[in-house]
Amino acid sequence: MNQTDTQTTTCTAPGPTLSEALGKPPSLAESQTYTAAAIPLNPNPADIPRDIVGELIREGERCVLGSTSKSGKSWAQLHLAVAKSQGLPWLGWNPKPGPVLYIDLELLRYFFDRRMSAISAALGVSHPKDLHLWSLRAVRPRVTMRQLVDEVCKRYQGAGLDLVILEPSYKLVTPGTQGTNGEYTVLEYLEALDEISHELKCGVMTSHHSPKGDLSARSSIDLFSGSGTWARDPDVLMTLRPHQKDGFTILQTTRRHGEPKDDVVLRWDYPLHQLALDEDPSAIRNSKTKSAEDTQAKVVELLAAAGDDGWCSKQWLAACEAKGISAATYYRAIKPAKLSGTIQVIVGDDGKSRYRLPPRPF
């Protein structure tokens, strides 16, 4: 056995590159390989990426919020912007206070400001400090993602931002033959978010829409329209799914790191989504739910012909059957209609219950 056979190799983690020392990601040529032996058995807590939103989003991570159109994505993100800047709870998460930049490309400035004011007032905040707003709807020519990344990093380098929110993604994905369906264009957009998070040492959030149709059988990670990159590349996925009850949505969270998060139900209470922990998060609305709701609505609509005197149950049922609505559907519709106040129950001259629509207010 020669001398070299008895020598052991000491493995150490690579030191910072010049780019890293300057606070920038390393280039491919600067990046270094290392062996598993260089990983410490007990990691230094100081090496854990900084928490941005109550362990939901950490420094350097990207979060994508997805849901169907007009389902409250913007409201939820504006709520987060105010809550994070003030250190207030947000949908079950508890962020520490820190500076936030919210970039909006969709709403007219007037309506954007009105939403922000309504949310701030609902949270008991008069003038949110450390909340920077940037409305770009009226900017021409159209802002490209490359221009925005460069300008954001230029304006806010060293400003200590914790979180940057860009709303919505479809306004910034590079136009092409496939748009948000193209793997390359979507990846280019998400990597631009990565660039912002590294340059500014912050977390980044954006939103994307879900496809149309019945999505109840799909996993939460398959609810993003277009390219599968929307689900594969981000560190955190959040989805808002329709609940069987009107005015409620189901929030699902999938993280690349950390313990799984239970689904929760949110109640829309203008201008905020509020936790509704007593509701069932597995009650996802599907096409059958919607069909049943439409049929029950038709049952109630028939009462318009009853006038102020109303109909007894037998008269109402006969009107339903004449329209091809079964007795079973009729009886299923009565109870929720009573509870919701959609119909009124009055006592007729014969002392029996009669049903009518509530009088319309003047």
Secondary structure, DSSP 8 states (H G I E B T S, - for coil): --GGGG-----------HHHHTTS---TTT-----GGGS-SS--GGGS--BSSTTSSBTT-EEEEEESTTSSHHHHHHHHHHHHHHT--BTTB------EEEEESSS-HHHHHHHHHHHHHHTT-SS-TTEEEEE-TT-SS---HHHHHHHHHHHHTTS---EEEEE-GGGTS---SSGGG-HHHHHHHHHHHHHHHHHHTSEEEEEEE--SS--TTS-GGG-SSS-THHHHS-SEEEEEEEBSSTTEEEEEEEESSSS----EEEEEETTEEEE-TTS-TT-B--HHHHHHHHHHHHHHHGGGGGTTT-B-HHHHHHHHHHTT--HHHHHHHHHHHHHHTSSEEEE-TTS-EEEE------
